Amino acid sequence: MTTRRRLSPAARREQLLEVGARMFAAKPYEEVLMEEVAERAGVSRALLYRHFPGKRDLFAGIYQQAADRLLAQSEIDPAGPIVQQVRAALDAHIDYFEANRHAVLAANRELVGDPVIQAIITDELGVLRGRMLDATGLTDHAREVVSAALMSWLVFVRALCVDWLSAEAFSRTELREMCVGALLGALGAVIDLEQL
């Protein structure tokens, strides 16, 4: 065990999330042990469990933190070219997915029925949809149609990324361009893309 040091509760929680994030990125979900997280963090198991009552709680904290960071990197400026910004946001997400393959697969496979994990994913998708929709400037019926298309596209992107992480049957560039192509195809069927 590493040397213990006193931290504020907030700093300790942050430290535990960082240690846990590295472990969940490096190993499949089922192979991460809370005892090992405590040991690597240099804390007792009791202290770890005080902050996170179980492994799923630790994972949820890590996944929420990741979603918040990804959203911070995925702002959409209505004045800029939306397609370029979508590509940049996709790159940020794909970077995270690639670096945290095990965590992403766990959230979308082993924990697919977990309401807390799925709420984090659903909330992130909702924020992304809202940002993209607001950037279009559309109103009324066109806004409703595009809103539905965007949510369906985000679910498609999630499923395609999980498949890519699992099999890597195509390149990262092909992944991103399939995602962008699907978005343009869906939106092009209902709006004039020149508006974007």
C-alpha positions as CSV (number, residue, x, y, z in Angstrom):
1,M,0.0,0.0,0.0
2,T,1.2,3.5,-0.8
3,T,1.8,6.1,2.0
4,R,-1.4,7.6,3.2
5,R,-1.9,11.4,3.2
6,R,-4.8,13.5,4.5
7,L,-7.0,15.0,2.0
8,S,-10.3,16.9,2.2
9,P,-13.3,14.7,1.4
10,A,-13.7,16.4,-2.0
11,A,-10.0,15.9,-2.9
12,R,-10.1,12.3,-1.7
13,R,-13.2,11.6,-3.8
14,E,-11.4,13.1,-6.8
15,Q,-8.3,11.0,-6.1
16,L,-10.4,7.8,-5.9
17,L,-12.2,8.7,-9.1
18,E,-8.8,9.2,-10.9
19,V,-7.4,5.9,-9.6
20,G,-10.6,4.1,-10.5
21,A,-10.7,5.6,-13.9
22,R,-7.2,4.4,-14.7
23,M,-8.1,0.9,-13.5
24,F,-11.4,0.7,-15.4
25,A,-9.6,2.0,-18.6
26,A,-7.0,-0.7,-18.2
27,K,-9.1,-3.8,-17.3
28,P,-12.6,-5.2,-18.0
29,Y,-15.2,-4.2,-15.5
30,E,-15.4,-7.6,-13.8
31,E,-11.6,-7.6,-13.2
32,V,-11.5,-4.3,-11.3
33,L,-11.6,-5.1,-7.5
34,M,-12.5,-2.4,-5.0
35,E,-9.7,-3.7,-2.7
36,E,-7.2,-3.0,-5.4
37,V,-8.6,0.5,-6.0
38,A,-8.2,1.2,-2.3
39,E,-4.6,-0.2,-2.3
40,R,-3.6,1.8,-5.3
41,A,-5.1,5.0,-3.8
42,G,-3.3,4.3,-0.5
43,V,-6.5,4.2,1.5
44,S,-8.3,1.7,3.6
45,R,-11.2,-0.3,2.0
46,A,-13.5,1.3,4.7
47,L,-12.6,4.8,3.4
48,L,-13.2,3.8,-0.2
49,Y,-16.5,2.3,0.7
50,R,-17.4,5.5,2.6
51,H,-17.1,7.4,-0.6
52,F,-18.4,4.7,-2.9
53,P,-20.6,2.0,-1.4
54,G,-19.9,-0.4,-4.3
55,K,-18.0,-0.9,-7.5
56,R,-21.0,0.2,-9.6
57,D,-21.1,3.5,-7.6
58,L,-17.5,4.2,-8.3
59,F,-17.9,3.4,-11.9
60,A,-21.0,5.7,-12.1
61,G,-18.9,8.5,-10.6
62,I,-16.2,7.9,-13.1
63,Y,-18.6,7.7,-16.0
64,Q,-20.4,10.9,-14.9
65,Q,-17.1,12.8,-14.7
66,A,-16.2,11.6,-18.2
67,A,-19.5,12.6,-19.6
68,D,-19.1,16.1,-18.1
69,R,-15.6,16.4,-19.5
70,L,-16.8,15.3,-23.0
71,L,-19.7,17.7,-22.9
72,A,-17.3,20.5,-22.0
73,Q,-15.3,19.6,-25.2
74,S,-18.4,19.4,-27.3
75,E,-19.8,23.0,-27.3
76,I,-21.4,24.0,-30.6
77,D,-21.1,27.6,-31.8
78,P,-24.1,28.5,-33.9
79,A,-21.9,31.0,-35.8
80,G,-19.4,28.4,-37.0
81,P,-19.8,25.5,-39.5
82,I,-21.8,22.9,-37.6
83,V,-20.5,19.9,-39.6
84,Q,-16.9,20.8,-38.7
85,Q,-17.9,21.2,-35.0
86,V,-19.7,17.8,-35.1
87,R,-16.5,16.2,-36.5
88,A,-14.4,17.8,-33.7
89,A,-16.9,16.6,-31.1
90,L,-16.9,13.1,-32.6
91,D,-13.1,13.1,-32.4
92,A,-13.2,14.1,-28.7
93,H,-15.6,11.3,-28.0
94,I,-13.7,8.7,-30.1
95,D,-10.5,9.7,-28.3
96,Y,-12.1,9.0,-25.0
97,F,-13.7,5.8,-26.2
98,E,-10.4,4.6,-27.5
99,A,-8.4,5.5,-24.3
100,N,-11.2,4.0,-22.1
101,R,-12.3,1.0,-24.2
102,H,-13.0,-1.2,-21.2
103,A,-15.1,1.4,-19.4
104,V,-17.1,2.3,-22.5
105,L,-17.8,-1.4,-23.2
106,A,-18.8,-2.0,-19.6
107,A,-21.2,0.9,-19.7
108,N,-22.7,-0.3,-22.9
109,R,-22.6,-4.0,-22.3
110,E,-22.2,-5.3,-18.7
111,L,-24.1,-2.3,-17.2
112,V,-26.6,-1.8,-20.0
113,G,-29.5,-2.5,-17.7
114,D,-28.2,-0.3,-14.9
115,P,-30.5,2.7,-14.5
116,V,-27.8,5.0,-13.1
117,I,-25.3,4.4,-15.9
118,Q,-28.0,4.6,-18.5
119,A,-29.3,7.8,-17.1
120,I,-25.8,9.3,-17.4
121,I,-25.7,8.2,-21.1
122,T,-29.2,9.4,-21.8
123,D,-28.5,12.8,-20.2
124,E,-25.3,13.3,-22.2
125,L,-27.1,12.4,-25.4
126,G,-29.9,14.8,-24.5
127,V,-27.5,17.7,-23.9
128,L,-25.7,16.9,-27.2
129,R,-29.0,16.8,-29.1
130,G,-30.1,20.1,-27.5
131,R,-26.8,21.9,-28.4
132,M,-26.9,20.7,-32.0
133,L,-30.6,21.5,-32.4
134,D,-30.1,25.0,-30.9
135,A,-27.2,25.6,-33.3
136,T,-29.5,24.9,-36.3
137,G,-31.8,27.8,-35.4
138,L,-34.8,25.8,-36.6
139,T,-38.3,26.3,-35.2
140,D,-41.7,24.7,-35.3
141,H,-42.2,21.5,-37.3
142,A,-38.7,21.5,-38.8
143,R,-37.2,21.6,-35.2
144,E,-39.3,18.7,-34.1
145,V,-38.3,16.6,-37.1
146,V,-34.6,17.4,-36.7
147,S,-34.8,16.7,-33.0
148,A,-36.0,13.2,-33.6
149,A,-33.4,12.6,-36.3
150,L,-30.6,13.9,-34.0
151,M,-31.6,11.6,-31.1
152,S,-31.8,8.6,-33.4
153,W,-28.4,9.6,-34.9
154,L,-26.8,9.9,-31.5
155,V,-28.0,6.4,-30.6
156,F,-26.6,5.1,-33.9
157,V,-23.3,6.7,-33.2
158,R,-23.2,5.1,-29.7
159,A,-24.0,1.7,-31.2
160,L,-21.5,2.0,-34.0
161,C,-18.7,3.2,-31.6
162,V,-19.3,0.2,-29.3
163,D,-19.1,-2.1,-32.4
164,W,-15.9,-0.5,-33.5
165,L,-14.4,-0.8,-30.0
166,S,-15.4,-4.5,-29.9
167,A,-14.1,-5.6,-33.3
168,E,-12.1,-2.7,-34.9
169,A,-13.3,-4.0,-38.3
170,F,-12.9,-0.5,-39.8
171,S,-10.6,2.5,-39.2
172,R,-11.2,5.4,-36.9
173,T,-11.5,7.7,-39.9
174,E,-14.1,5.4,-41.4
175,L,-16.0,5.4,-38.1
176,R,-16.1,9.2,-37.9
177,E,-17.1,9.6,-41.6
178,M,-19.8,7.0,-41.3
179,C,-21.2,8.9,-38.4
180,V,-21.0,12.3,-40.2
181,G,-22.5,10.7,-43.4
182,A,-25.4,9.2,-41.4
183,L,-26.1,12.6,-39.9
184,L,-26.0,14.4,-43.2
185,G,-28.1,11.8,-44.9
186,A,-30.8,11.9,-42.1
187,L,-30.9,15.7,-42.0
188,G,-30.7,16.1,-45.8
189,A,-33.9,14.1,-46.2
190,V,-35.9,16.7,-44.1
191,I,-34.1,20.1,-44.3
192,D,-31.9,22.1,-46.7
193,L,-28.4,21.4,-45.5
194,E,-27.3,24.8,-46.8
195,Q,-29.1,26.2,-43.7
196,L,-26.4,24.6,-41.6
